[in-house]
């Protein structure tokens, strides 16, 4: 299988270790949810009362403040999720693998130059490869 | 009608027969190549998330047996012996309520098929084993094991001359990895 060199998923031993770990962890009793939700100083976006008074339609100013608060929260969540070096490592590993498979796909597309199906798939794969590489770079830069 | 009169019935039949032979002669590509040119690419992808099940002694025993099989295969130098170990592991009955078994089975199948493909005449055997497990109609776990198995299928298909299957498998593998990337970034 000389054409196949997808990075072995962090080693089957690790995969099994993780699987066993999950089983063990679940066996230790329920945890407080499975998601790792970052906190933002103990509170989410605060919805301020509308300056024009209750009962009126909300003003553009209030909506703008809400939007800003949500944007800040989203940004903090993205930063928190990518601040883990292990996440960056995984993102960059995925980028490498995606681009490697993209190369194989586009090699096939080269052999079917007149076939739109192959060309479209190659184009999509190139986009995925570029986006994955950008994710990797973004993550690494945010950890500096 | 003028042409028919000039050539006569026998002449017309002769022209038809010769045309047929010429057409057949143009189709000189091997069977695999012909299928590759004509087949459309199926890059459909259906996925589901793996939700860890409740731990059971049977589930733990299964996970340990699969881990042992991989360790045995690692230690086995001969491809035939390695394939036998992996095939036995793949044949192990999966205990109920163990969703984690699905990626483990895909990992086993991918490794088995890579091993089979090392042996003479092994590529078609490996294709027969792996292709049904990764049929586009089937939902695959959003997991690296799905991507890895799809790439192995793509490589096998490319080696057998089935470019449509290869391209579809590679495209699906990329989409699985892209989903994993998006999950990480969420």
Interface residues (C-beta under 8 A of the other chain):
Chain A: X1 X3 X4 X6 X8 X9 X12 X13 X15 X16 X19 X20 X22 X23 X24 X26 X27 X78 X81 X82 X87 X90 X91 X94 X95 X97 X98 X101 X102 X104 X105 X108 X109 X111 X112 X117 X118 X121 X124 X125 X128 X129 X131 X132 X135
Chain B: X40 X41 X43 X52 X53 X54 X55 X59 X60 X63 X64 X66 X67 X70 X71 X100 X103 X104 X107 X111 X114 X117 X118 X144 X145 X147 X148 X151 X152 X154 X155 X156 X158 X159 X163 X166 X167 X170 X171 X173 X174 X175 X177 X178 X180 X181 X184 X185 X186
